[in-house]
Amino acid sequence: MTRRAGDDPTANGSDDHGDSGLGRRRFLRTSAVVAGGALVAGCSSGDSGANASGANGSNASSNASSGANGTVSNTSGNASANGSVGIKSFRGSGPLVESRPPLKGPRIDDLPDLSGTLSVYLGGGEGGLYTQFLDLLQKMYPKFDVKLRTASSSQLANTLITEVESGSPKADVFWAVDLGALGVVANNDATVKLPKKVVKPVPKSFHPNNKWVGVAGRARSVPYNTNELSANQIPNKVQKFTDTKQLQGSMGWAPTYGAFQSFITAMRLLRGKEQTKQWLKGMQGQNVSEYPDEFLVSNAVADGELAAGFANHYYSLRVRAARPNAPIELAFTKGDAGALINAAGVEVIKGTKRRQLAMDFIKHLLTAEAQEFFATRTFAYPMIPGVPPVGGLPTIDELNPPELDLAKLSNLEPTLKLMRETGVL
């Protein structure tokens, strides 16, 4: 295995969320060996690259309004709940956002107005983009005020559990970049069940027990250099990467990175400890190169330094947003850990006195407008099929993720132990 020196990941578009080290009852503390990497959830970052499409919401594409079937047309006006904010305000800009197709899904215009004060605990937040979204909602609804508390998802989850157990919950909604954190709070009986009508637009796998619901997804992927490989040379099963000759000495990964560790955790849960260990050893046998984070892996692929790598999907999109002619494309495996889709999500906290407002707020997160915001400004996978991802990627219902309780990804410690045993960490 070749180790590559890298720059400070926070300066290169890498993740900034310290959320992976979660435990069943309380969150585990990861060791100093993986500090700065293991605590990262593997989601979009707080860097400026996260908003490669622009932060002001302006876009050359046409505005939108709602059709009778909920379709958002790209040819009509900038309709909104109060006539001043519409799709144009939610949509990003840039080469990957041009020529967006018509969108389908629930519309903000069809929802009750938001009114009152809502306490939101925000874990992570895509480098401020989620707070920008909250600002938009407050602009739309002058009587709606968000009382915001931000920290890492793991820290807020522990706080929420403690507050609920003491009978004095202070938050109405927990919005986290990591489903593991949401799962820990839900498993400690600190949430209320979401009504079916609230979660209906989202595929079942992202609200398996209705205790939380995903709002923005991130898919594991294989970025590859189109000058070096063709799509049919990328195995469709992650287990095949260990004995694919054309990938020998030309692959990259970021084992200290939270997203990678979630991927290995998924493999351990799906295939067991021994097979996961053999896969890690097999990739070492392929002389895989190590990088500090997955944005650097994706850049190395675009530069031709690597033929392919393992990374969350949006890093390649960020590369392409900055370098439209970069020879980088994405491949996806099928039905295994390499096809894992994780997500940011929300849940309503037990004991809230603003349950209806909290539910209406979540409905807003699952509208075409909100999903367009997440898709075009953070390059996240939209959670409703009617809003396509940017960059020509398959829609979320066209991917083939494994059947896995995503909340179990919070059990990271056995994965770290396995990675240490194999010398990967």
C-alpha positions as CSV (number, residue, x, y, z in Angstrom):
1,M,0.0,0.0,0.0
2,T,1.4,3.4,-1.0
3,R,0.8,6.3,1.4
4,R,0.5,9.7,-0.3
5,A,1.2,12.9,1.6
6,G,-1.7,15.4,1.3
7,D,-2.7,18.8,2.3
8,D,-4.9,19.8,5.1
9,P,-8.2,18.3,4.1
10,T,-10.1,21.2,5.4
11,A,-8.4,23.3,2.8
12,N,-9.3,21.1,0.0
13,G,-13.0,20.6,0.0
14,S,-13.1,17.7,2.5
15,D,-15.7,16.9,5.1
16,D,-15.9,18.8,8.3
17,H,-18.4,16.8,10.3
18,G,-17.2,15.0,13.3
19,D,-20.0,12.5,13.5
20,S,-18.9,9.0,12.8
21,G,-17.9,7.8,16.3
22,L,-21.3,6.9,17.5
23,G,-22.2,4.3,20.1
24,R,-25.4,2.4,21.0
25,R,-26.2,4.5,24.1
26,R,-23.6,7.1,23.9
27,F,-21.1,8.0,21.3
28,L,-17.8,6.3,21.3
29,R,-14.6,8.3,21.3
30,T,-12.3,7.4,18.5
31,S,-8.7,7.0,19.2
32,A,-6.0,9.6,18.5
33,V,-4.8,7.4,15.7
34,V,-7.6,8.4,13.5
35,A,-8.3,11.8,15.0
36,G,-9.4,14.2,12.3
37,G,-10.6,11.4,10.1
38,A,-12.6,8.9,12.0
39,L,-14.9,11.5,13.4
40,V,-15.9,12.6,10.0
41,A,-19.2,11.4,8.8
42,G,-18.4,11.3,5.2
43,C,-20.7,13.9,4.0
44,S,-20.5,17.2,2.2
45,S,-18.1,19.7,3.6
46,G,-18.1,23.2,4.8
47,D,-15.7,24.3,2.2
48,S,-16.4,26.7,-0.5
49,G,-16.3,23.9,-3.0
50,A,-19.5,22.6,-1.6
51,N,-21.2,25.5,-3.2
52,A,-19.4,25.4,-6.5
53,S,-22.7,26.2,-8.2
54,G,-22.9,29.5,-6.4
55,A,-24.2,30.7,-3.2
56,N,-26.6,33.4,-4.2
57,G,-29.2,31.2,-5.8
58,S,-29.1,33.0,-9.1
59,N,-29.2,30.9,-12.2
60,A,-29.4,31.4,-15.9
61,S,-32.1,28.8,-16.2
62,S,-35.7,29.7,-16.2
63,N,-37.8,30.0,-13.1
64,A,-40.5,27.6,-12.1
65,S,-44.0,27.2,-11.0
66,S,-46.2,24.4,-10.0
67,G,-48.4,22.5,-12.3
68,A,-51.6,20.7,-11.4
69,N,-49.7,17.4,-10.9
70,G,-47.0,19.0,-8.8
71,T,-44.7,19.2,-11.7
72,V,-42.4,22.2,-11.6
73,S,-42.1,23.7,-15.0
74,N,-38.9,25.5,-16.0
75,T,-40.8,27.8,-18.3
76,S,-43.1,29.7,-16.0
77,G,-42.7,32.2,-13.3
78,N,-40.9,32.3,-10.0
79,A,-43.9,31.4,-8.0
80,S,-43.6,31.0,-4.2
81,A,-45.6,30.8,-1.0
82,N,-45.5,34.6,-0.7
83,G,-44.8,35.5,-4.3
84,S,-41.2,36.6,-3.6
85,V,-39.2,33.4,-3.3
86,G,-39.4,30.5,-5.8
87,I,-37.3,27.8,-7.4
88,K,-34.9,30.5,-8.7
89,S,-34.0,31.4,-5.2
90,F,-33.4,27.8,-4.1
91,R,-31.4,26.7,-7.2
92,G,-27.7,27.1,-7.5
93,S,-25.8,27.9,-10.6
94,G,-22.8,26.9,-12.6
95,P,-22.1,24.5,-15.5
96,L,-23.5,21.4,-13.7
97,V,-26.8,23.2,-12.9
98,E,-27.6,24.5,-16.4
99,S,-30.5,23.0,-18.3
100,R,-32.3,21.4,-15.4
101,P,-35.3,19.3,-16.4
102,P,-38.8,19.9,-15.1
103,L,-39.1,18.9,-11.4
104,K,-41.8,16.8,-9.8
105,G,-42.8,16.6,-6.2
106,P,-44.6,18.4,-3.3
107,R,-44.5,22.2,-3.6
108,I,-44.1,24.8,-0.9
109,D,-47.1,26.6,-2.3
110,D,-49.2,23.5,-1.3
111,L,-48.1,23.5,2.3
112,P,-49.3,25.5,5.4
113,D,-47.4,28.6,6.1
114,L,-44.6,28.3,8.8
115,S,-45.3,30.5,11.7
116,G,-43.8,30.6,15.2
117,T,-40.4,29.8,16.7
118,L,-38.8,26.4,16.0
119,S,-35.8,25.2,17.9
120,V,-33.5,23.3,15.6
121,Y,-30.4,21.4,16.6
122,L,-28.2,21.3,13.5
123,G,-25.4,18.7,13.4
124,G,-23.0,19.6,10.6
125,G,-24.7,21.7,8.1
126,E,-22.8,21.6,4.8
127,G,-20.5,24.5,5.6
128,G,-23.3,27.0,6.3
129,L,-25.5,26.0,3.3
130,Y,-28.2,24.5,5.6
131,T,-28.3,27.8,7.5
132,Q,-28.7,29.5,4.2
133,F,-31.7,27.3,3.5
134,L,-33.2,28.2,6.9
135,D,-32.6,31.9,6.1
136,L,-34.6,31.4,2.9
137,L,-37.5,29.9,4.7
138,Q,-37.5,32.8,7.2
139,K,-37.5,35.2,4.3
140,M,-40.5,33.5,2.9
141,Y,-42.3,33.4,6.2
142,P,-41.8,36.6,8.2
143,K,-43.6,35.1,11.2
144,F,-41.3,32.0,11.2
145,D,-38.2,32.2,13.4
146,V,-35.6,29.4,13.8
147,K,-33.7,29.2,17.1
148,L,-30.6,27.4,15.9
149,R,-28.0,25.5,17.8
150,T,-25.0,24.0,15.9
151,A,-22.4,21.5,16.8
152,S,-21.3,18.0,15.6
153,S,-24.1,15.5,15.2
154,S,-22.6,13.3,17.9
155,Q,-22.4,16.1,20.4
156,L,-25.9,17.2,19.8
157,A,-27.3,13.7,19.9
158,N,-25.9,13.2,23.3
159,T,-27.3,16.5,24.4
160,L,-30.7,15.7,23.1
161,I,-30.8,12.3,24.8
162,T,-29.8,13.9,28.1
163,E,-32.4,16.7,27.8
164,V,-35.2,14.3,27.0
165,E,-34.3,11.9,29.8
166,S,-34.3,14.9,32.2
167,G,-37.7,15.9,31.0
168,S,-36.6,19.2,29.7
169,P,-36.1,19.0,25.9
170,K,-35.0,22.2,24.4
171,A,-35.1,21.2,20.7
172,D,-38.1,20.6,18.5
173,V,-36.1,19.2,15.5
174,F,-32.8,17.4,15.1
175,W,-31.3,17.9,11.7
176,A,-28.1,15.9,11.3
177,V,-25.7,15.1,8.5
178,D,-25.4,11.5,9.7
179,L,-28.2,9.0,10.0
180,G,-26.3,7.2,12.7
181,A,-26.7,10.1,15.0
182,L,-30.4,10.2,14.3
183,G,-30.6,6.5,14.9
184,V,-29.0,6.8,18.3
185,V,-31.4,9.5,19.4
186,A,-34.4,7.5,18.1
187,N,-33.2,4.3,19.7
188,N,-33.1,6.1,23.0
189,D,-36.8,6.9,22.8
190,A,-36.1,10.6,22.3
191,T,-38.2,11.2,19.2
192,V,-41.8,11.0,18.0
193,K,-43.0,9.0,15.0
194,L,-43.4,10.9,11.8
195,P,-46.8,10.6,10.1
196,K,-46.9,8.6,6.8
197,K,-48.1,11.7,4.9
198,V,-44.9,13.5,6.0
199,V,-42.4,10.9,4.8
200,K,-44.4,9.6,1.8
201,P,-42.3,11.4,-0.9
202,V,-39.1,9.6,0.3
203,P,-38.2,6.0,-0.5
204,K,-38.9,3.6,2.4
205,S,-35.2,2.9,3.0
206,F,-34.7,6.4,4.1
207,H,-37.5,6.3,6.7
208,P,-37.5,2.6,7.7
209,N,-39.3,3.1,11.0
210,N,-40.6,6.7,10.5
211,K,-38.6,7.8,13.5
212,W,-36.4,9.9,11.1
213,V,-36.4,10.7,7.4
214,G,-33.5,11.4,5.0
215,V,-33.4,14.8,3.3
216,A,-30.2,14.7,1.3
217,G,-28.2,11.7,0.2
218,R,-24.6,10.8,-0.6
219,A,-23.7,7.7,-2.6
220,R,-20.6,5.7,-2.6
221,S,-19.0,5.7,-6.0
222,V,-15.9,4.8,-8.0
223,P,-14.5,7.9,-9.7
224,Y,-12.4,6.9,-12.7
225,N,-10.2,8.6,-15.3
226,T,-11.8,8.3,-18.7
227,N,-8.4,8.5,-20.4
228,E,-7.3,5.4,-18.5
229,L,-10.4,3.3,-18.1
230,S,-13.8,2.8,-19.7
231,A,-17.0,2.2,-17.7
232,N,-17.1,-1.5,-18.5
233,Q,-13.7,-2.0,-17.0
234,I,-15.0,-1.0,-13.5
235,P,-16.3,-4.1,-11.6
236,N,-19.9,-3.9,-10.6
237,K,-19.1,-5.7,-7.3
238,V,-16.8,-4.1,-4.8
239,Q,-15.4,-7.6,-3.9
240,K,-13.9,-7.9,-7.5
241,F,-11.7,-4.9,-7.1
242,T,-9.1,-7.0,-5.2
243,D,-8.3,-9.2,-8.3
244,T,-9.0,-6.9,-11.2
245,K,-5.6,-6.7,-13.0
246,Q,-6.1,-3.3,-14.8
247,L,-6.6,-1.7,-11.3
248,Q,-3.4,-3.0,-9.8
249,G,-1.3,-0.1,-8.6
250,S,-3.7,2.5,-9.9
251,M,-6.4,2.8,-7.2
252,G,-6.7,5.3,-4.3
253,W,-8.6,5.4,-1.0
254,A,-8.8,7.5,2.1
255,P,-8.9,5.1,5.1
256,T,-8.8,7.7,7.8
257,Y,-11.9,9.4,6.3
258,G,-15.3,9.0,7.9
259,A,-17.0,8.2,4.6
260,F,-14.6,5.4,3.9
261,Q,-15.0,4.0,7.4
262,S,-18.8,4.0,7.0
263,F,-18.3,2.1,3.8
264,I,-16.1,-0.5,5.6
265,T,-18.6,-0.6,8.4
266,A,-21.3,-1.4,5.8
267,M,-19.1,-4.2,4.4
268,R,-18.6,-5.7,7.8
269,L,-22.3,-5.6,8.6
270,L,-23.2,-7.2,5.2
271,R,-20.4,-9.7,4.7
272,G,-18.9,-10.2,8.1
273,K,-15.5,-9.6,9.7
274,E,-13.4,-12.2,7.9
275,Q,-14.5,-11.3,4.4
276,T,-14.0,-7.6,5.1
277,K,-10.6,-8.4,6.4
278,Q,-9.8,-10.3,3.3
279,W,-11.0,-7.4,1.1
280,L,-8.8,-4.9,3.0
281,K,-5.8,-7.2,2.6
282,G,-6.7,-7.8,-1.0
283,M,-6.7,-4.0,-1.8
284,Q,-3.4,-3.7,0.0
285,G,-2.2,-6.4,-2.3
286,Q,-3.3,-4.3,-5.2
287,N,-0.9,-1.6,-3.9
288,V,-3.7,0.9,-3.4
289,S,-2.5,4.4,-2.7
290,E,-3.6,6.3,0.5
291,Y,-4.9,9.9,0.6
292,P,-6.0,12.0,3.5
293,D,-9.5,12.6,2.1
294,E,-11.8,11.7,-0.8
295,F,-11.7,15.1,-2.5
296,L,-8.0,14.5,-3.0
297,V,-8.7,11.0,-4.3
298,S,-11.1,12.5,-6.8
299,N,-8.6,15.2,-7.9
300,A,-5.9,12.6,-8.2
301,V,-8.2,10.6,-10.6
302,A,-8.9,13.7,-12.6
303,D,-5.2,14.5,-12.8
304,G,-4.4,11.0,-14.1
305,E,-2.4,10.2,-10.9
306,L,-4.9,7.4,-10.3
307,A,-7.0,5.4,-12.7
308,A,-9.8,5.1,-10.1
309,G,-10.6,5.4,-6.5
310,F,-13.3,5.1,-3.8
311,A,-15.1,8.3,-2.8
312,N,-18.6,9.8,-2.2
313,H,-20.2,10.9,-5.4
314,Y,-20.2,14.7,-4.9
315,Y,-16.4,15.0,-4.8
316,S,-16.1,14.2,-8.5
317,L,-18.9,16.7,-9.1
318,R,-17.0,19.4,-7.3
319,V,-13.9,18.6,-9.4
320,R,-16.0,18.8,-12.6
321,A,-17.6,22.1,-11.4
322,A,-14.2,23.6,-11.1
323,R,-12.7,21.8,-14.1
324,P,-15.5,21.1,-16.6
325,N,-13.1,19.2,-19.0
326,A,-11.5,17.0,-16.4
327,P,-11.5,13.4,-17.6
328,I,-13.4,12.0,-14.6
329,E,-16.6,10.0,-14.5
330,L,-18.4,7.9,-11.9
331,A,-19.3,4.2,-11.7
332,F,-21.4,2.5,-9.1
333,T,-21.4,-1.0,-7.8
334,K,-24.6,-2.9,-7.2
335,G,-26.2,-4.2,-4.0
336,D,-23.1,-4.1,-1.8
337,A,-21.2,-1.8,0.5
338,G,-19.7,-0.1,-2.5
339,A,-23.2,1.0,-3.4
340,L,-24.0,2.4,0.1
341,I,-26.2,5.5,0.2
342,N,-26.0,7.5,3.4
343,A,-27.9,10.7,4.1
344,A,-28.5,13.7,6.2
345,G,-31.9,13.5,7.9
346,V,-34.3,15.0,10.4
347,E,-36.4,13.9,13.3
348,V,-38.8,15.5,15.8
349,I,-37.8,15.5,19.4
350,K,-40.0,13.9,22.1
351,G,-41.6,16.4,24.4
352,T,-41.7,19.2,21.8
353,K,-44.6,21.7,22.3
354,R,-44.4,22.6,18.6
355,R,-45.1,19.3,17.0
356,Q,-47.3,20.5,14.2
357,L,-44.8,23.3,13.3
358,A,-42.0,20.7,13.3
359,M,-43.9,18.4,11.0
360,D,-44.7,21.3,8.6
361,F,-41.0,22.2,8.7
362,I,-40.0,18.7,7.6
363,K,-42.6,18.8,4.9
364,H,-40.8,21.9,3.6
365,L,-37.5,20.0,3.5
366,L,-39.1,17.4,1.3
367,T,-40.5,19.8,-1.3
368,A,-39.1,20.1,-4.9
369,E,-37.7,23.5,-3.9
370,A,-35.7,22.3,-0.9
371,Q,-34.5,19.2,-2.8
372,E,-33.4,21.4,-5.7
373,F,-31.5,23.5,-3.2
374,F,-29.6,20.4,-1.8
375,A,-29.1,19.0,-5.3
376,T,-27.7,22.1,-7.0
377,R,-25.9,23.7,-4.1
378,T,-24.4,20.8,-2.2
379,F,-24.5,18.3,-5.1
380,A,-26.3,15.9,-2.7
381,Y,-28.6,13.2,-4.0
382,P,-32.3,14.4,-3.8
383,M,-34.4,12.2,-1.6
384,I,-37.5,12.5,-3.9
385,P,-37.3,10.8,-7.3
386,G,-38.9,13.8,-9.0
387,V,-35.8,15.9,-8.5
388,P,-32.8,14.6,-10.5
389,P,-29.3,14.8,-9.2
390,V,-26.9,17.1,-11.0
391,G,-24.2,15.9,-13.4
392,G,-26.3,13.4,-15.3
393,L,-26.1,10.8,-12.5
394,P,-28.8,8.1,-12.1
395,T,-31.7,9.1,-9.9
396,I,-31.7,7.7,-6.4
397,D,-34.3,5.1,-7.3
398,E,-32.0,3.9,-10.2
399,L,-29.1,3.1,-7.8
400,N,-28.8,-0.3,-6.2
401,P,-27.9,0.3,-2.5
402,P,-27.7,-2.8,-0.2
403,E,-30.5,-3.5,2.3
404,L,-29.0,-2.2,5.5
405,D,-30.2,-0.4,8.6
406,L,-28.2,2.8,8.1
407,A,-28.5,3.6,11.8
408,K,-26.2,0.6,12.4
409,L,-23.3,2.5,10.7
410,S,-22.9,4.3,14.0
411,N,-21.2,1.2,15.4
412,L,-17.8,2.2,14.2
413,E,-15.4,0.8,16.8
414,P,-15.3,-2.8,15.5
415,T,-14.5,-1.3,12.1
416,L,-11.6,0.7,13.4
417,K,-10.3,-2.3,15.2
418,L,-10.5,-4.4,12.0
419,M,-8.7,-1.7,10.0
420,R,-5.9,-1.5,12.6
421,E,-5.5,-5.3,12.6
422,T,-5.0,-5.3,8.9
423,G,-2.6,-2.3,9.0
424,V,-4.9,-0.1,7.0
425,L,-4.9,2.4,9.9
